[in-house]
Each structure stands twice: as structure tokens, then as C-alpha cells.
């Protein structure tokens, strides 16, 4: 998140647009997956049945839980990458300064 402070307005807008696009894609995938899993292709009623509603609730909850777990993992990997890059840069500076 520290990198966001140094972004130009255009870069920030690009990041925001990408985030909206990713969330839209995730929502579409979740909707399609839960619909295919919980709603029969030949439905009889216009309204959701109790079993369908419960299935959809569980499906969406699982989808969000996994989405959050993956997000946390990616964030931790990103933080680890940043720390590694800083250490490498520091080592490079100390080697260059020692020459």
C-alpha cells in the first residue's frame, strides 16, 4: 500500500479500474458457479425455493471466504517480495559502496 502514495492520478485511476474489473469478474464467476450448482436448469417456480436459497447462501459464503483467503495470501506474498527486494537493494548498495 505504500506504493499507492507515489502514484499519479492516471496510475491511480488505472488501479481503481482494474480493481472494479476484477471484482466484477469475481461476481460474475460466483453468480455463474452458484447458479449452476444450486438452481436446476428446468425450474418450476418463479421464486427461489428454501433449499435453493440455502444452497446459494452457502455457495456465496464459501466463494467469499476463499476469495478473502486468496487475497490475504497474495498480500502476504507481495509484502514478502517487497521485503526481499529491499534487502537485495541494500546488499547491492553495500557491495557497490565497498568497491
C-alpha positions as CSV (number, residue, x, y, z in Angstrom):
1,X,0.0,0.0,0.0
2,X,3.0,2.3,0.5
3,X,3.4,2.4,-3.3
4,X,-0.1,3.9,-3.8
5,X,1.1,7.3,-2.3
6,X,3.6,7.9,-5.1
7,X,1.1,7.2,-7.9
8,X,0.0,9.8,-10.4
9,X,-3.7,10.4,-10.9
10,X,-3.7,8.3,-14.1
11,X,-2.0,5.4,-12.4
12,X,-4.4,5.6,-9.5
13,X,-7.4,5.6,-11.9
14,X,-5.9,2.5,-13.7
15,X,-5.5,0.7,-10.4
16,X,-9.1,1.6,-9.5
17,X,-10.4,0.5,-12.9
18,X,-8.5,-2.8,-12.6
19,X,-10.0,-3.4,-9.1
20,X,-13.5,-2.8,-10.3
21,X,-12.9,-5.1,-13.3
22,X,-11.6,-7.9,-11.0
23,X,-14.5,-7.5,-8.6
24,X,-17.0,-7.6,-11.5
25,X,-15.3,-10.7,-12.9
26,X,-15.3,-12.4,-9.5
27,X,-19.0,-11.5,-9.0
28,X,-19.8,-12.9,-12.5
29,X,-17.9,-16.1,-11.8
30,X,-19.6,-16.5,-8.4
31,X,-23.0,-15.9,-9.8
32,X,-22.5,-18.4,-12.6
33,X,-21.0,-21.1,-10.3
34,X,-23.6,-20.8,-7.6
35,X,-26.4,-20.7,-10.2
36,X,-25.2,-23.8,-11.9
37,X,-24.8,-25.6,-8.6
38,X,-28.0,-24.5,-6.8
39,X,-30.6,-23.8,-9.4
40,X,-31.9,-26.6,-11.6
41,X,-31.9,-25.9,-15.3
42,X,-35.6,-26.8,-15.5
43,X,-37.2,-24.8,-12.7
44,X,-40.9,-24.8,-11.9
45,X,-41.4,-21.8,-9.7
46,X,-40.5,-18.1,-10.4
47,X,-39.4,-17.8,-6.8
48,X,-36.4,-19.5,-5.1
49,X,-37.3,-22.5,-3.0
50,X,-35.9,-22.7,0.5
51,X,-33.3,-25.4,-0.5
52,X,-32.2,-23.3,-3.4
53,X,-31.9,-20.2,-1.2
54,X,-29.9,-22.0,1.4
55,X,-27.6,-23.5,-1.3
56,X,-27.0,-20.1,-2.8
57,X,-26.3,-18.6,0.7
58,X,-23.7,-21.3,1.4
59,X,-22.2,-21.1,-2.0
60,X,-21.7,-17.3,-1.9
61,X,-20.3,-17.5,1.7
62,X,-17.8,-20.2,0.6
63,X,-16.9,-18.2,-2.5
64,X,-16.2,-15.0,-0.5
65,X,-14.3,-16.9,2.2
66,X,-12.0,-18.4,-0.5
67,X,-11.7,-15.0,-2.2
68,X,-10.6,-13.4,1.1
69,X,-8.1,-16.2,1.9
70,X,-6.5,-15.9,-1.6
71,X,-6.4,-12.1,-1.2
72,X,-4.6,-12.4,2.2
73,X,-2.2,-14.9,0.7
74,X,-1.4,-12.7,-2.3
75,X,-0.9,-9.7,0.0
76,X,1.5,-11.6,2.2
77,X,3.4,-12.8,-0.8
78,X,3.5,-9.3,-2.2
79,X,4.8,-8.0,1.2
80,X,7.4,-10.7,1.2
81,X,8.5,-9.8,-2.3
82,X,8.8,-6.1,-1.3
83,X,10.9,-7.1,1.7
84,X,13.2,-9.3,-0.4
85,X,13.6,-6.5,-3.0
86,X,14.6,-4.0,-0.3
87,X,17.1,-6.5,1.2
88,X,18.6,-7.1,-2.3
89,X,18.8,-3.3,-3.0
90,X,20.5,-2.8,0.4
91,X,23.0,-5.6,-0.4
92,X,23.6,-4.1,-3.8
93,X,24.3,-0.7,-2.3
94,X,26.7,-2.1,0.3
95,X,28.6,-4.1,-2.4
96,X,28.7,-1.1,-4.7
97,X,29.9,1.1,-1.9
98,X,32.6,-1.4,-0.8
99,X,34.2,-1.4,-4.3
